[in-house]
C-alpha cells in the first residue's frame, strides 16, 4: 500500500512539471509554429498573444501546424476595428488537415496590410467548425476586451486554440 501511494505521488509530481513550450504546447500535444520572413532573417513570431509581434513593411507570416489528433483547422484574423477575415477556410468551414505529429505548413504566406493590430486565431478541432461558429464568440471576446487585441482570451469552442497578435507596419 505504501509503495502504491509513493508511486501515485511520484507520478503526480512528474505530471505537474510538464510545461508548455513557447506557451503553446504540452509535450505530445498539438502545436503551432508561426514564422515571419522578409528582407531580414526569418524568425519565430512571439508565442505570447498578449505581445504584438511588430512586422516590418513587406514581411510575411507563415503558419505551420502539428495537429496531433486534431483533423481540422480554421484560421481567421480580427483587426483592431473588429473586422473578422477568414484566412484558411474551406467553403466557410475548417480545412481538413488530418491528424499528424509532423508539421503541416498551411499554403502560402500572409502579408497583413494597413495599420494597427491584427489578431490571428487558429482553431484545431476533431470535426469541422463553421466560420459563423467561430465569428460569434470572437466578436463577444473583442467586445469584452474593449477592442484590445492583446487581451482576447480563449473562445468557448471545442478543440484547441492558438492566438497570435501582430502589429502591422
N, C-alpha and C positions, 0 to 999 in steps of 0.2 A: 504494500500500500504506500509506504514512504517513497519507494523508488518510482512508483507511478506518479505520485504527486510532484516529485522533483522533476520528472520528465515533462509534465504539463507546464509547470512554472518555467522551465528552461525554454520550451518551445514558444510560450507566450513572450518571453523576454526577447528571443531572436526575432519573432514576427513583429514586435513593436519597434524594432530598429530598422525595418525596411523603409527607406526614404525615397521620395520621388527624385528622379534625375532631372535636372533642369526645370523642376516644378511641374512636369507633365507626365511622368511615367513611374509606375510602380514596377519593380523588376518582374519581367514576364508579361506585362500588360501592353495595351496599345500605347502608341506614342506618335508624336507629330514632330517633324523636322521642318523648320522654316528657314530658308537661306535667302540672303539678299546679295545681289550682284549688280555691278555697274562698271564704271571705269576703274575703280579701285579693286582691291582684293575681295573675293567672296567672303561673306561672314554669316554666322548663325544669328538669326534675329533673337532678341530677348525672349525668353520663355515666360516672362512675367507680363501678364496682360495689364497690370496697373502701371507699367512703364512703357511709354510710347517709344518705339524704335524710330529714330529720325532717318528719313530717306533723303538722299541727295537727288538732284534732278537726273532723270534717266535710269535710276536704279530700279531693278525689277525684283519681284519676290517669287520664290518657287516653294511649293508645299509638297512635302513627302510624308506619307502615312505609313505606319506599321500598324495595321488594323487588328492584329492578333485574331480574336474570334469574331470580331465585327465584320459584317459583309457589305455594308453600305456607308457612303459618306455624302454629306450635304455641307457645302461651304457657301456662306453668304458674308457680306460685309454691311456695316451700318456706318454712315458718316456722322459728323457732329451736328448735321441738320436733321438727323433722324431718318434719312433716306436709306432704305434697305436695297441692296443689289445682290442678285443671285450670281455666284461666281462659278461654282461647279454643281450643276443640277442636270437632270435628265428629264425633260418634259415636266418640269415643276416638281420633281421628286428627287430623292437621293440617287447618286450614281452607284452602280454595283461595282465594288472594288474587290470583293472576295476576301475571305479570311486569309491572313498571311502573317508570318512572323518576319518577313522581309519588307524592306522599304518599297512602297509603291509610290512613284512620283506622279502627281497629277499633271495632266497635259498642259503645255505652255507655261510661261511665267506671266506674272501680273505686273502691270505698271499702274499705280494709283495716281490719278491726275487731280488737279485742283489744289486747293489749300486746305489746311486744317488736319483733323484726325480721321482715321479710318480704323474701325474695329472689325477684325475677322473672327467669325465663329465657325469652327469645324466640328461637325457632329457625326460621330460614328455610331451606327446602330445595327441591330440584328435584322430589322426589316426596313423597307423604305419609309422615309418620313417626307411629307409634302412641304413645299416651301411655305404654304399657309400655316401649317402646324408649327413651324419654327418662327415665322414672322410675328405672330400674335404675342408669344412670350417675350420675344426680343424687343418689341415696341414697349411692352409693360416694363421691362428691365431698364430700357432707355429713359422712360418717364420716372421710374423710381430713383435712377441715378441723376436725375435733373440734367440730362444731356451730357454728363461727364463720362466719356467712353472708357476712361481708366477705372471706373467704378462698376462696370457691368459685371454681375455675378453669373453663376451657373443658371441655366434656364431649366425649368421643370419639364424636361423631356427625357424619354427613355434613351439609353445609350451612354456614350462617353463623349465629353465635350472638351475642346481646347480653344482658348481665346488668345488672340494677339492684337496689339494696338500699334498703329503706325502713324507717324507724323509726316504728312505729305510735304514735299518741297515747295 
